[in-house]
Amino acid sequence: MVKIIKPERLLSFDETRLTMDQTSTSKSKVERIVTIDEEDVGDVVANKGGGDGTLCASTLASGDAGPPLWIFAAESYKPAWTVDAPRSTVVDPVTGRGYPSTFFANKKGGMTFDLGVHFMKTNVAVMYPDLSPERPVVVVCDGHGSHLTLELLDYCREVGINVVLRPPHTSNISQGEDVRNFAIFKPKFRVAKAHRLTDKLDTIGDEVPSLGMGDMIPVSKGPYLEAFHPEHNRKGWSLIGVNPFTRCVYWTLREAEQKREAAVAAAPGVNHDVLTFGFKRLQSHAHGEDGEEGAEGEAEGEAEEEVLNGRVTSRELWARGPVTSDESTDIVRAKALMKKQKEEEKDKRKRVSAEVTAERMLKYARVAEDAKTKWMAVGNKVVHAKLLKDELVAALRVRGCTPAATTLKAQLEAELQALLGPPQLAGPCGMYF
């Protein structure tokens, strides 16, 4: 029997997308607001746009909720957007209050690669003043790329945070936040948006109400506090079979697999032996167990190629079989170094291209300047050839100009000189000199 004796040092976190838009979800989920005037004429009101963001929330196996991270889709966030944000249920011994929410802003309003270590520092480590490699904390999460950066792993190993990845493609059944907390939060968040819009409609009268970034936390707070109540947090850990440690997800999947096998075995016209043999051979080939060096080398080559060319995810780590913390870090480090090398090579190519372009531009500029000088010399020779006024008028008419009879000779000379100026020379990138 496995018993977790320090549930307060076991933490899980996940993210969910937030949008103030009420028109992007399916019709069955949209909260419609119908307004009716004195003449019994109704209008349907729904907020369009308004901004997006991400909520990153955590729960402890003890039932507490950690401080959430709010990410706004913006260049920066305004302090007014953060007012009265929910706090953790873990109490800060210094202030006697829960740890406050943290905030961030980026272009997409999502959990980008630089935010993984940010979350660990500001939303996890802050709750454990005694955190160290000798007094570690275990953090369970899915295989999102931001959870597997080299910076995050180096930081976690340094301060004493042990990162445990869930099996790939199983977060819908093995992640308490998905199974319990966000399942409660999301429908209540949609309803809260409708209520917020209704309140604004009652306040502003005939104007069309709208929701924006400043409404995100006020709309989210009530649903968040209810969804991440300690009772629901404990229920989430129980539903995934971690605390108490019942492994219920494993047994549920095992039972479903046995039922599928029994159904296939009982199906008429299906040779179960052939099907089983083919499946086992497929498994052996996938794991390199067919005794052939080529198959094993091919599997290793594919894994190595994914490390070098694709981002590292929990799927790639799980495909390697049991790996230690050091091995996982080495895999991520290899990927990070390869990525850095590719970026440096890309920057070098850009610099070389920029230098070549600059050299070409300078060459064309010199050629153009030389051409202008020569053309001006030609124009001066023609104008200063002491042409008579009638000759100047004739020269202008040949070039499509019809000067007035009262035009002075000096003006005719200046106009002709301008027409005899240098032509535009085409340079690189369609530029003219």
Stockholm file with secondary structure:
# STOCKHOLM 1.0

chainA/1-433         MVKIIKPERLLSFDETRLTMDQTSTSKSKVERIVTIDEEDVGDVVANKGGGDGTLCASTLASGDAGPPLWIFAAESYKPAWTVDAPRSTVVDPVTGRGYPSTFFANKKGGMTFDLGVHFMKTNVAVMYPDLSPERPVVVVCDGHGSHLTLELLDYCREVGINVVLRPPHTSNISQGEDVRNFAIFKPKFRVAKAHRLTDKLDTIGDEVPSLGMGDMIPVSKGPYLEAFHPEHNRKGWSLIGVNPFTRCVYWTLREAEQKREAAVAAAPGVNHDVLTFGFKRLQSHAHGEDGEEGAEGEAEGEAEEEVLNGRVTSRELWARGPVTSDESTDIVRAKALMKKQKEEEKDKRKRVSAEVTAERMLKYARVAEDAKTKWMAVGNKVVHAKLLKDELVAALRVRGCTPAATTLKAQLEAELQALLGPPQLAGPCGMYF
#=GR chainA/1-433 SS CCCCSCGGGEEEEEEEEEECCSSSSCTTTCCCEEEECTTCCEEEECCCCCCEEEEEEEEETTSCBCCCEEEEESSSCCGGGGTTCCCCSSBCTTTSSBCCCEEEEESSCSCCTTHHHHHIIIIIGGGCTTCBTTBCEEEEECCCGGGSCHHHHHHHHHHTEEEEECCTTCHHHHCHIIIIIHHHHHHHHHHHHHHHHHHHHHHHTTSCCCCCGGGHHHHHHHHHHHHTCHHHHHHHHHHTTCSSCCCHHHHHHHHHHHHHHHHHHHSTTCCHHHHHHHHHHHHHHHHTCSSCHHHHHHHHHHHHHHHHHSCCCHHHHHHTCSCCHHHHHHHHHHHHHHHHHHHHHHHHHHHHHHHHHHHHHHHHHHHHHHHHHHHHHHHHHHHTTTCCHHHHHHHHHHTTCCCCTTCCHHHHHHHHHHHTSCCCCBCGGGCBC
#=GC SS_cons         CCCCSCGGGEEEEEEEEEECCSSSSCTTTCCCEEEECTTCCEEEECCCCCCEEEEEEEEETTSCBCCCEEEEESSSCCGGGGTTCCCCSSBCTTTSSBCCCEEEEESSCSCCTTHHHHHIIIIIGGGCTTCBTTBCEEEEECCCGGGSCHHHHHHHHHHTEEEEECCTTCHHHHCHIIIIIHHHHHHHHHHHHHHHHHHHHHHHTTSCCCCCGGGHHHHHHHHHHHHTCHHHHHHHHHHTTCSSCCCHHHHHHHHHHHHHHHHHHHSTTCCHHHHHHHHHHHHHHHHTCSSCHHHHHHHHHHHHHHHHHSCCCHHHHHHTCSCCHHHHHHHHHHHHHHHHHHHHHHHHHHHHHHHHHHHHHHHHHHHHHHHHHHHHHHHHHHHTTTCCHHHHHHHHHHTTCCCCTTCCHHHHHHHHHHHTSCCCCBCGGGCBC
//
